[in-house]
Structure formats: C-alpha cells, structure tokens
C-alpha cells in the first residue's frame, strides 16, 4: 500500500502476487488502490510476470533473486529468513542489483525513485544481469555428467565382494 501511495498517479502499474496466502489476497483485492493494481494468488508463470515487469519487490529468497537477475530486474528486498536468506541481501545490495529495507514507506520511496529515474533503473538492471547465471543449471548438470562418466569404480575392500543390488559398475 505504501508503494502504491508513493507511486501516485504517474501511470505505474502494480502486480501483487500473494502465493497461497488467500487471506492476504482477499484483503488486498478488496483494497482501493491509487494506481492500477492486479492482485494474484499462486501463479505458475512467475517468469512471465517478471519478464513483463520493470522492478521486483520481494523477500530475499534465492530462487526469486536468481530469476530476477536472469531477467535483469532491479530488486527491492523487503525481508529475509534469518540464516538461510540473510547473505542474499548483501549479494543484491553489494552487487549493485538493488536495495533492502523492511520499512514499507522507505520501500515505496525507493521504488518510486527507481520508476522516475530510467538511468538508475538501467544501472540496477545491469547489476542484476551481472549477477545472473542463466545457464547455471545446464552447466551443473554437464559437470555432474562429466564426473559420473569419468568416475572409476572403487576397488572392493579386502575381504568384501561387490553388492549385486548396486548393479554393474559404471565404466
């Protein structure tokens, strides 16, 4: 709501994806927004929403950050899970891909500034793209394939025999 207020009537559009939080979705859908706003629940085409966006506001989940970077989206982080997501904040902010704040008002002001400044938005988008590794999954799979193909079966320990349950050795 603070973001919509900060954006005002400058032609911005807002899409809010609530995931499986039906209560939040209903509350936000019933709200009267100062900018054109679409409220969604769980979506299976998040990549499509990202490609159609100029900026993303999200928590510091690694999957969302990775996809946003591949899409070249400036990233406004609004929170993180302690421990597992905390380091992601520094990756985004120090990598020049975005900013972090837990304050809705500050998030609104920051995103409104990005919307108004195309050069800054382009700079953040470039920072995001620099962090992105769009072929990482294929590269990892290829490396694992190479490792498996080059692996030599371990010699059986003295006094043991290969287990028939494991099947034939890979050569």
ABEGO torsion letter per residue (X at the ends): XAAAAAAEAAGBBBBBBAEABAAAAAAAAABBBABBBBBBBBBAAAAAAAAABABBBBBABAAAAAAAAAAGBBBBBAEBBBGAAAAAAAAAAAAGAEBBBABAAAAAAAAAAAAABAAAAAAAAAAAAAABBAAAAAAAAAAAAAAAAABBBBBBBBGBBBBAAAEBBBX
